[in-house]
Amino acid sequence: MQENQNLINKIEAILFYLAEPVSINSLSKILELSKEETLSAIGTLGDSLTNRGLRLVFHNDEVVIVTAPEHSEAIEKMVKEERERDLGKAGIETLSIVAYKGPVSKKEIEYIRGVNSQYALRNLLLRGLIERKNSETGMRGVGYNITGDALRFLGLSHISDLPEYEEMNKQLEVVEEKESELDEASE
């Protein structure tokens, strides 16, 4: 019983930390379980969340933890307040990285900034300045791109109108190469 609860807690922690859809296969691999064992634990977690402020959503063999719809009014109020605040340094840094490097993964953003960027990404998503896109280039997971609203917000008609766009792209490619070398060295 304790072991099963520990497994459920691990799944909850992973889903909360990632704050984005996770494939059942990825969870199974991380937890070193069969797909059936993982689905069973996810089902138990979903049942335990029924009378709380969170829910699990399944779509295309992925699962994500979300807020319960009955609390949407409180969430909407918070979102409205966040939208009215300034972007702040973290938001501007993150938006700049997405603008110059997009599509870019959360991992790449965090590597470049050197800190967890989940809050900044969420804030930019809520404001409609960036969007999530499933990778089309072989990059695993989700990539972030700048939106047309962000270009309008910045007073630009095209992404290449950003100051020193070509030079920044080249610098970010060097950072990407270094990250790849570090990943290969750690394997």
Summary of the structure (lengths in Angstrom):
residues: 187
radius of gyration: 18.9
end to end distance: 35.6
largest distance: 58.9
contacts: 482
relative contact order: 0.09
helix: 64%
strand: 13%
